């Protein structure tokens, strides 16, 4: 039933439309309308409009929840075959069966690591959409100078045709989750690269002041 919910919305709107037309037709055919009836007609139309709006909102919320649950199950079920791929790649590397096997295992390991990161992102997205928060956060004593610097180096390597400027000032030592900070940085910078002017640099500024650290990512171009 949930798979057909998108069509159910259209069907529900069509039924309200048919109800409106049927009632109005009977009203006009059976009564000699006067001014007071016009007020009733307006109220009837307003009630129908309100009912349609509330019904569509309810069904769309259910559809969104179903979509999020489906994506969550998909992310969970993908971990099984992905784990098998990772174990196979690790086993091939440990075999030490020659350069050809090692060269074949290396991209397999890197690709499976990228897939695992994508699945983690998908699960985080779904947990946030379902109001469950983001799990798997492991903060530890960290210097953001290193974390941000490494993240920017990786982004510069991935986008060699774009300029990424970095400025870091103040005390950036604190308790952070390195992976989450780099994930945040990557999302912001990639978004800035995608929607900014290609011939203008993306500027990343990080400043520490007491207990606060401010991270700013800015691009240039039409908004």
C-alpha positions in Angstrom: 0.0 0.0 0.0 2.9 2.4 0.8 4.4 1.8 -2.6 1.3 3.3 -4.2 1.0 6.2 -1.8 2.1 8.7 -4.4 -0.8 7.7 -6.7 -3.1 7.7 -3.6 -2.5 11.4 -3.2 -3.6 12.1 -6.7 -6.6 9.8 -6.2 -7.5 11.6 -3.0 -7.3 15.0 -4.6 -9.4 13.8 -7.6 -12.1 12.5 -5.1 -12.3 15.8 -3.4 -12.6 17.5 -6.7 -15.4 15.2 -7.7 -17.1 15.8 -4.4 -16.9 19.5 -4.8 -18.3 19.4 -8.3 -21.1 17.0 -7.4 -22.3 19.0 -4.4 -22.2 22.3 -6.2 -24.1 20.9 -9.2 -26.8 19.5 -6.9 -27.0 22.7 -5.0 -27.5 24.8 -8.1 -30.0 22.3 -9.6 -32.2 22.0 -6.5 -32.2 25.5 -5.2 -32.8 29.0 -6.4 -29.6 30.6 -5.0 -29.8 33.8 -3.0 -27.1 36.0 -1.5 -27.0 34.0 1.7 -26.4 30.8 -0.3 -23.3 32.4 -1.9 -21.8 32.7 1.6 -22.5 29.0 2.2 -20.9 28.2 -1.1 -17.8 30.1 -0.2 -17.6 28.3 3.2 -18.1 24.9 1.5 -15.3 25.6 -0.9 -13.0 26.8 1.9 -13.8 23.6 3.9 -12.9 21.5 0.8 -9.7 23.4 0.3 -8.7 22.9 3.9 -9.5 19.2 3.8 -7.4 18.7 0.7 -4.5 20.6 2.2 -4.6 18.6 5.4 -4.9 15.3 3.7 -2.1 16.0 1.3 0.2 17.1 4.1 -0.7 13.9 6.1 0.0 11.6 3.2 3.2 13.3 2.2 4.5 13.0 5.8 3.7 9.3 5.7 5.4 8.9 2.3 8.5 10.7 3.6 8.7 8.4 6.6 8.3 5.3 4.4 11.1 6.6 2.1 13.4 7.2 5.1 12.7 3.7 6.6 13.4 2.1 3.2 16.7 3.9 2.8 17.6 3.0 6.4 16.9 -0.7 5.7 18.8 -0.5 2.4 21.9 1.0 4.2 21.7 -1.7 6.8 21.4 -4.6 4.3 24.3 -3.3 2.2 26.7 -3.8 5.1 26.7 -7.6 4.7 27.9 -7.8 1.1 30.2 -4.8 1.6 31.8 -6.6 4.6 32.5 -9.6 2.4 34.1 -7.4 -0.2 36.3 -5.8 2.4 37.4 -9.1 3.9 38.2 -10.5 0.5 40.3 -7.5 -0.4 42.2 -7.8 2.9 42.7 -11.5 2.4 44.1 -10.9 -1.1 46.5 -8.3 0.3 47.7 -10.6 3.0 48.3 -13.5 0.5 51.4 -11.7 -0.8 50.8 -13.4 -4.1 52.6 -11.0 -6.2 52.4 -7.4 -7.5 49.5 -8.2 -9.9 47.2 -9.5 -7.0 48.2 -6.7 -4.7 47.5 -4.1 -7.4 44.0 -5.6 -7.9 43.3 -5.7 -4.2 44.3 -2.1 -3.5 41.5 -0.3 -5.5 39.1 -2.9 -4.1 40.0 -1.9 -0.5 39.8 1.8 -1.3 36.5 1.5 -3.1 34.9 -0.6 -0.3 36.1 2.1 2.2 34.4 4.8 0.1 31.2 2.7 -0.1 31.3 2.2 3.7 31.6 6.0 4.2 28.6 6.5 1.8 26.5 4.0 3.7 27.4 5.8 7.0 26.4 9.1 5.5 23.1 7.5 4.3 22.4 6.1 7.8 23.2 9.4 9.4 20.9 11.2 7.1 18.0 8.8 7.8 18.5 8.9 11.6 18.4 12.7 11.5 15.3 12.7 9.3 13.6 10.3 11.7 14.5 12.4 14.7 16.9 9.8 16.1 20.0 12.0 16.0 23.4 11.0 14.7 25.2 8.1 16.4 28.8 6.9 16.2 30.3 10.1 17.4 33.7 9.5 19.2 35.2 12.8 20.4 38.8 12.9 21.6 41.5 15.5 22.2 42.4 16.8 18.8 44.1 19.8 17.2 41.8 21.0 14.4 44.9 22.5 12.7 45.9 19.0 11.6 42.3 17.8 10.9 41.3 20.8 8.8 44.7 20.9 7.0 44.5 17.2 6.1 40.9 17.6 4.9 41.8 20.6 2.7 44.8 18.7 1.2 42.4 15.8 0.2 39.9 18.2 -1.3 42.7 20.0 -3.3 43.8 16.7 -4.7 40.2 15.7 -5.6 39.5 19.1 -7.2 42.8 20.2 -8.8 41.1 22.6 -11.2 39.7 24.7 -8.3 41.5 27.0 -5.8 40.8 26.4 -2.1 42.4 29.0 0.2 42.8 28.1 3.9 43.5 30.4 6.9 43.7 29.1 10.4 44.2 31.3 13.5 44.0 31.1 17.2 43.8 28.0 19.5 42.2 25.1 17.6 42.8 22.4 20.2 39.7 20.8 21.7 37.6 17.7 22.0 36.4 16.7 18.5 35.5 13.8 16.3 38.1 14.0 13.5 36.0 12.0 11.0 32.8 14.1 11.6 34.7 17.4 11.4 36.3 16.3 8.1 32.8 15.1 6.9 31.4 18.6 7.7 34.3 20.4 6.1 34.0 18.2 2.9 30.3 18.8 2.5 30.6 22.6 2.9 33.6 23.0 0.6 32.2 20.7 -2.1 28.9 22.6 -2.0 30.8 25.9 -2.3 32.8 24.5 -5.3 29.7 23.3 -7.0 27.7 26.5 -6.8 30.5 29.1 -6.9 32.3 30.7 -9.8 34.9 28.2 -11.2 37.5 30.9 -11.7 37.2 32.3 -8.1 38.7 30.6 -5.1 36.7 29.0 -2.2 38.0 30.5 1.1 38.0 28.4 4.3 38.7 30.3 7.5 39.0 28.7 11.0 39.6 30.8 14.1 39.8 29.8 17.7 38.8 32.2 20.5 38.6 30.9 24.0 36.1 28.0 24.2 34.7 28.8 20.7 35.9 27.8 17.2 34.4 29.4 14.1 34.6 27.7 10.7 33.6 29.7 7.7 33.4 28.5 4.0 32.8 31.2 1.4 32.6 31.2 -2.4 32.1 33.8 -5.0 29.6 34.2 -7.8 25.9 34.7 -8.4 23.8 33.7 -5.4 
